[in-house]
């Protein structure tokens, strides 16, 4: 995946999203271990992260776990040219994105969970790390090497993600192929 130019993400609830990650550095050190002074970690550990190339995301994201709050029903986001142009089922998330202006609606980053002990129903941070979780973030992505700086980070989580990297299937519902 480090050499991938384009990712296609799908999930059983209806996610079908394509985006570019070409030239972006994947954050792979989310192991929970801090081995040098000044290092930091999130707990629980277990997520691969990357900044999306600005304006590249296209398709539909169906958040069925979390979108600025835990969800009782799935929320659907239509993404065009990198921006959420329609949000159904998550008014609070939409309001939070709008605090950052137009850039607050930018699909800026994504994470793929790989922690087999993380729960989708514990905390938002833990849900992002569960095996098969797709963590999509709207708003800022500068900390991951992107160019969006708007003062907001709005997180969404979908379960059961499958991933194609440059047309080659690499994950099936979170499991490596």
N, C-alpha and C positions, 0 to 999 in steps of 0.2 A: 504494500500500500504506500510505502514511502516514495515510490517512483510514479505513482498513479497521477494522471492528469485529470481524469473525470471519474466521479463516483455516481453510481445510481443506487439509491436507497429505496427499498420497498418493505412493507410490513403488512400483516394480515388485515389490519383495520382500515387500510386504504392508502397508506403513505406510498407515494411514487414521486420521488424527488431526484433531480439530477443537478450536480454542481461541480465546479472546477476546484481542484486543490493543487493544481500544477505550480511548482515552485515554492509551495508552502512547506514549512517544517512541521512534521508531526511531533506532538508532545507524547513521548512514550515512557517517561520516567515516573508515572503515577503508581509507585510501588508501596507507598506508605513509609519508606525509609528515608531518613535525612542523614546522608553520609558525609556532609561537609558543612562547615559553618556558613550560615546564611541560607541554607537550603530550606525549602518548605514542602509540605505535603498536605493532601486532603485526606480525610478519613471518613468512610473507608476508602481505600485505594481501589484502583481498577478501571481506568478509563484511558482510551486513546483519544487525543484531542487534536484538532486542526482548524485553522482559520480558513473559511471559504474565500475564494477569490471574489472580490467585490463585484456585485452585479451578475454573478454567474448562475445562481440557483433558479431552477424552474420546476414547477410541478405542484404537488399537493402533499402537505404534511398533515397527518392525522395523529394528534396527540391523544393518547388513550390512557395515560397515567397521570400526567402532571402538565399544567400550563399556567404558570404563575400561582397556581393553587392545585391541590389534588382534585382530580376530575371525577364527577359522578357519571358523566357521559362524555363521549369523545368530542373533541373540538377539531375543526378543520380549518387549515390555513391554505389559501391559494397564494402561491409565490410566483411572481413574474419579474424577470430581470433582477433577481436578487432581493426583492421586497415583498413583504406581506401586503397584498392588495385587497384581500378579503379574509376576515376572521369570523367563523361561526362557532358559537358555543363556549366562548371564553372572553366575556366582556372585560373582566378584570385584567387579563393579559393584554388585550387591545389597548385599554386605557394606559397601562404601564408602558407599552411600546411608544405610544403617542407623546409621553413625557419627553422622549428623546427626539421629537420632531420626525422628519422624514427618515433620518438615519436610524431611529429607534425601531423601525420596521424592517431593517436590513437583516436578512438571515446571514449572520456573520461567522458562526462557528458551529462545529459539530463534534460530538464525542460518541464513542462506541464503548459500551460497558462490557467488561469481561470478568467481573468478580462473581464467582459462583455462590458466594455466601451473602452477597448483597440482596436486599429485599426491595421490590418495587413499591412496597407500601410503608416503609419505615419513615424516612425523611427525604426531601427532594434530593439532597446531595447523595444519599445512598441509592435512591432509585436510578440516578444517572449511571451508577457503576454496576448495576445488575447485568448479568449475562444476557445479551440480546437487546439491551436498551439502546435506543437512539436518543441522544441529548442534542437538541437543536437550540441554539441560542440566537436571539435577536438583539441588535444594538452593538455595543462595543466589542471589538476583537483585537485591539492593539496589543494586549498582553500576549496574544498568540501569534503575533507577527502580521496582523492585518492593519488596515488603514482607517477603520471606523472608530470614531471617538465622539460619542453623543451623550455620555453620562448615564446610560441605562443598560441593563442586562436582564433580559426576560427569557426565562428558560422553559423549554417544552421537553417532555419525555414521551416516547412511544415504545411499545414493547414488540419483541419478535422481529427485529430488523434483519433483513438480508441485504448484502452489499455486493455490487459488481464494481470492480476497478478496471477501467479501460475495457469494458465489455467482458471481463473474466469474473465469474462468480468466485468470491473469496469467503463470504460468510452466508450461512443459511440459518436464519432465525437466531443469529448470534453465535453459531457454532462454525469454527473454521472448516473449510472444505479441503 
